[in-house]
C-alpha cells in the first residue's frame, strides 16, 4: 500500500500545496528524506514565486501531479550535512534552484549542463529515483544532494537574490551561450517582467546597449530611467519598429503569452539570434523567409547547469544585481497568484518563508 506524503520519509515537513487545478494553496504536512551522506538539509528562509509555479499549480502544461508544493528559487541556511559532504557546513547560506538531481553520467552532465539531462529531477513536480515526489520551497525545509546546492555570496541578500536562481540563470545563460556578453553589443529584451527586468540588468553589466521591447508605453520610464535601458520600443508602433530594423545583435524574448515573432526577427542583424525563454501555452508562428534570407535563428534556452548558476550568482554579487521584489508572507500566496496572473507585481514576489510559515 502506498504511503501518504506525510509518512514517505522520516523527517516531518510542512508547507503549502495546491491539490487541484484551481491552484488554491492550503497547509500541507509531508515528509523529507533523512540527510544522506552526500545530502545537505536546508532551512528555507526565502522562496521566489515564479510564473512557472502558477502554470504548474493550474496544470496548464498537463504535467502536474497533485498535490504540488512549488518553489525553485530557494535561499536558506544549512542545518545538517551528511558524513561525506565536502562543500558545505552547518550555518552556511545557500541556494537551491530548479533542479535537485540528474544522472551525473551523460554527456550533458559531464559538460556541466545538468539542466539538459534526460533524467533531470526538478525541484518540485518531479520524482526522485525512489519514486517519491519532489516538493519545492513553499516549505520549511528541503534536503538536497550537495552537488545541486549553490554557495551563497556574503554580500548578496538572501531575499532579493532568491529569484536569480531562476530568473537570473534563465537570462544569464543564453546571453553567455550566444556570445551576447561582450561590451558594445546591442541587445533587445522583450517583456519587462520577472525575467525581463533581470535580463536588462545582466546585459547592462556585460556592457551592452539595451533596447526594451514592450506592448506598453507605460513601461518606458521604468525601463530607461530606473533600470538603465538605452532605448525603448513599443512593439505595436509599426513605424518605430520599422525604423529599428536590423539594429540588434541578439534578442532575449521573455514573454510567455501569444505574440508575433516576425517583428522581432526583423529587428535582428543578419546572423543573429532570437532566444526564447518564455514558455507560451500555444505554438507560435515561425517566419521562415526572414530567417533564411538573413541567416537568423530562433532558439530556446532553459536555465543553466550548476557550475554556470554558481558563476551567475557570483557575477551578480560582484555587480550588485538583484531582482526587484515584493516580500510577502505565506498566507498571502493565493492573493499573490491572482496578482501574478494579472502581471500585477514589480517584478517578483518573494515569500518570507521562515518568518511566516508555521505548522499546525
N, C-alpha and C positions, 0 to 999 in steps of 0.2 A: 504493500500500500504506500502510495506517495506521501511524503512528509509535507507538512504545511511550511510556508516560508519562515514561520516563527521557530520551527524545530529542525530545519535542514542542517543547520550548523550550530556549534556550541556557544557562540558569542551573541548575546542579545543585542539587537539594534533597533532603532526607531527612526521613522521618517514620515514623509508624506507621499502617498501613492495615488495615481489615477487608476480606477478599476474598470473603466469602460470608456468608449469614445466621447462621452460627454465632457471628458477632460476635467472633471471636478476632482480636486485633491482633498484627501482626508487622512487622518492619522493611520499609520501602518506599522505594526510590530512585525519584525522579521529577524533574520539572523545573519551573521557574518562568520566566515570560517575562522578557526583558530590561526594564530600567526605562525605560518610555516617557517622553515629555516631560511628561506630567501625572501620572506614577506616583511612588509612594513605596515603596521597599524597606524592609522592617521585619525586624529580627532578633527572633524570638519569644522572649520571656522567660518569660511565664506564659500558660496557657490553661485556662479553666474547663471543667469537664465537665458538660454539660447533659444532662437526660434525653432531649432530642431526639437527642443523639449515639447513645444506646443504641437508641432507636426506629429510627433510620436504619441503624445497623450491623446490626440484626436484620431490616431491611426490613419492619417491622411495618405501614408505611403503603403498601407496594407501590410506592414511588417510587425506591428506591435503585438506582444503577448502580455496580456494583463494578469496581475497588477503590475504597474510600471512605476519605478522611482527614478525620475530623470536627474540630470545634473552631471555635466562633464567639464565644468570649469571650476575645479575644486582647489582651494588652498586650505592648509591646516597645519597642525603640529604633530610630530611623530610621538606616539605614546608607547609603542612597543616595537622591537625589532627581532627578527629571527636570528638564530645562532650563527648563520653564515652570511648575514648581511654585512657588506663592506662599506657602502657609500653613505649610510645614514646612521644617526644615533638618536636616542630619545631626546626630545626638546628641539630638534631641527624643524625649521619652517620648510614646507614642501608644497608641491603642486601635483595634481593628477588631472590629466586632460581626457581626451576622447577614447583612449584605449587602455586596457589593463592586461592584455595578453596577445601573443601571436605564436607561430610555430617555432620561431627563432632559428630555423634551418634553411628556409628557401632563399632564393636569390634576392628577393625584396628585403627580407630580414637581414641578410648578410651585408646588404648595402645601406643599412640604417633607414630603410623605408618600410618599417613595420606596418605603417598605416595602409599599405597596399598588399599586405599578406592575405592570401586566400583563406587563412584560418584565423583572421583577426578576431579578437574578443573585445567588443565595445564595452565601455564603462557601465553602460546600462542598456537594457533591451536586448541583451545577448545571452550566451550560455558559456559557462566555464567548461573545462574539459570533463568535469564530473557530471555535467548535465544540469547543474543548478543555475538559476537565473542570476544575471548581474544586476545590481541595483546601484544607482548613482548617488550624487552628492546632496540630494534633498534629504539628508540623513545625518545622524550624529557621528558615525564612524565609518571608515572604509578600510579594507585590507587589500593591499596590492603588492605584487612582486616588485622588488626594488628596481628592477630594470625599467619599469614604467613609471617611476617616480621622478619628478623634476626637482632639482635643488633650487631653493628659492633665494634670490639675492637679498642681502640685508636691507638695501636701500629701496626695494620695490615693495610698495604697500600690498598687503595681502587682499584687501577688498577691491580696490580699483584695478589691481593687477590680475585678478582672477579671470576676467574674460579673455585675457591674452592667450589662455590655454586652448581656446577655440577660435575666437575672432582674430586673435593675433597670429597664430600659426597658419590659419587658413588664408590669410592675405600675405604674410611674410614669405611663406614657402613658394608660391608661384612667382612672386616678384624676383626671388633669388634664382629659381629654376630657369626662368625665361630671360635671365640677364637684364632684368629691369631694375637692378640695384646699383646702376652706375650713375655717377653725378652727371647732370646736364640733360638727361633724357626727359621727354615729355610724356607723362603718364596720365591716362584717364582713369577715373574711378566712377563707376556707375552705381548710383544709390548712396545715400548718406544716412545709413542706419547703423546697426551694431557692428557689422563688418566694414562698411564703407568708411566710417569715421576713423577706424583704426588703420585702414589701408592708406588713407591720406597721411596719417602721422608717420607711418613707416616709409612711404615714398618720399616725404619731405626729409626725413632723417637720412635717406640714401642720397640726398642732394638733387632730387628730381624736381622738375616743374610739374605741378599737378593741376589737372582740369577735372572738376567735379561735374558730372552729367546727371541731371535730375529732371523729373517731370514738373517740379515745383520751383518757381522763382522765389518762394518764401524761404528757401534754404540757402540762398546766395550769401546773405550776410554772415550766417553761421559758418558756411564753408570757407569764405575768403577772409573774414576778419578774425574769427576765433580759431579756426583750425589751420589757417595759413595756406589754403589752396590759392594757386596763382590765377586761375580763371574759372568761370562757371558757365555751363551751357544748359539751357532748358531744352530737353530733347524734343519737345513739341514745337519749338521755334525753328521751322524749316530753314529760314533764311540764315540764322546763326549757325545751324548745323552744317549747311552747305558751305558757309564761309570757312568752317574749320576742317573741311575735307582734307584728308591726307596729312594731318599735322601731328598725330600721336604715334609714339614708338611702341605703345602697348596699352591695353585696357584691362582693368580688373572689373568684372561685372558681378556685383554682389546682390543683385535683385532676385528675389525668389518668386516673383509674380510673373504672369504672362506679359511679355513686351517684345517689340520688334527688334531684330538683330541687325537688319540691313543698315539703318542709320549709324549704328556703332561701327560696323565693319568699314563703312565709308570714311570714318574719321581716322582710320589707321593708315600709316605709311605702308608702302609695299613691303613684303617680307615680315610683317608684324603680326602680333597675336592678340586675339580677344580671348581672355581667360575667364571661364565661367566658374564661379564659386558659390553662387546662389542656386538652390535646387527648386526650380519651378515644378508645380504639380503636373502640368501638361507639357508635352513636347513643344519646343519652339521651332519655328520655321527657319531653315538654314539657307541663306542667299548664296547659291553656288557660283554664279558668274563673277562677282567681285572677289571671291576667294581665289578662283582660278586665274583671273587676269592680273591680280595683284600679288599672287603667291602669298596670300594671307591665310591665317589659321584661326580656327575656333577650337579651343581645348578646354578641358576641365581640370580641376585640381581639388584634392580633398585632404586638408590638414597637412601634417608632416610627421616624420619619424621622431623618435625620442631625442636623438642627437641634435637634430635641427630645432626641435622645440626648446631644448636647453639653450642652444645658440640664440634663438629668438628672445627668450626671456632675459638672457644676459645682455643682449643688444638693447632691449627695452629699458633695462635698468641703467645702462650707460647713457642712453639718450633721453631718459625721463619720459618714456612713452607709456601712457596708461589709457585705459578705456574711460570714457565719461559715463559715470554710473549713478544710479539712484539706489541707495541702500534700503532694503525692505526687510520686514520680519517674515517669518514663515507663515504666520496666519494671514498674510496679505497675498499669498501666492495665487489664489483664484482670481482676485481683482487684477493682479499683475498680468495674468494670462489674457484676460479680456482686453486690457490696455495694449498688450503686446500685439494682439490680433489687429488692433487699430493703428499700430505703429505709434502709439502714444507713450513713447519713452525716449529720452535723450541720454544715452543711446543704449544702455544696457542695465537691466535690473540685476542687482547682486543681493543674494539673501544672506543676512547676518545670522547664520545657522546657530552658532554656539550660544548666542545671547537670546535666541527666540524659540528654539526647538526643545520642547520639554515632553518627556514621555508621560503617559498616563500612570 
